[in-house]
Amino acid sequence: MALQSASVVRLLVSAYAGPLEQDQLLASVGLPVEPRADDPVVIPADDAWGLVERMATHGGADLPVRFAAVVTPDRYGVLGLVLETATCVREALERSARWYRAATGSATYELRETTGGGELVLRRDHHRPGLRMANECGLAAFVAMLGQVAASPVRPRAVCFRHQRPASTADYRRLFGCPVGFGAPENVVVLDETALRTPTRLADEGLCDHLPLRPGEAWRRTHEATTLEGRVREAVVDDLGGGVPRMTLTASRLGMSERTLQRRLAERGMAYSGLVDQARREVAEVLLVHTDSPFAEIAQLAGFSEQSAFCRAFRRWTGSTPSAVRAAVTAPVGPTPS
């Protein structure tokens, strides 16, 4: 089931200025008026889209404009922190796309490289009014927050939406600060290379490297999970720090039952145990090559309770030892001094 972040829903309601009561709107999707520690992290996406439709129908036609005016990184939870602490706009968008894919499943963002820049692509259906407005709000939020976290002004070259042109478009140019098109093949924000290279105000690479505070971040630098097996490995990587995750947990993280995951992998001639083994190897190799983490820490992050077990598995995978691999990586390159 597709989900939507409850914090984003709260922000949408706070931006609404129509005749409907905000507490009633929140209650209709199971959220209390005042945030509580036991609030749900996500709600069903269909409930969120229905809520957006009610607001749009009752005086909320300008919701994307209002949403962009109230959204700030510190009100966007982990995603806001990812944006603030990335080293540059490109990295902020890449990390945000990964966060969305893992956190909700209701939308897919991708930063697609192009000649002279890149495009932030939002993939989500637009068959109902709530989804069309949600798409506008989503891209408006990204543009607004990039303007807040970037060290210098960042303006898109263009913004395009798949849905058809609304009756009035006067607010869109002011909202995005660039030409806005409708009836396009994709929902997209077009950015030039200068914008993508713009550093953020915090640019805290050390903190950003640990977001979202899971051991799979280094793995994600060199692997892209676009297939089922890739998504399985990514989910496994996120939980390896606490040991090898059971298939039930991984299936749950992917929004399916264990039986469904097992069947879909079997249809591809794959087994969960094999993907777990592959994920552990990839984590170990990435950490050995790209970090100076001690072997005991790498063993833990790869899901091993003991360093000796890790070393045996590594030799099975590669025919070599962790010490030999690290020594080869750190060996000086060039002629040997006489």
Order of alpha helices (4+ residues) and beta strands (2+ residues): beta-alpha-alpha-beta-alpha-alpha-alpha-alpha-beta-beta-alpha-beta-alpha-beta-beta-alpha-alpha-alpha-alpha-alpha-alpha-alpha-alpha-alpha-alpha
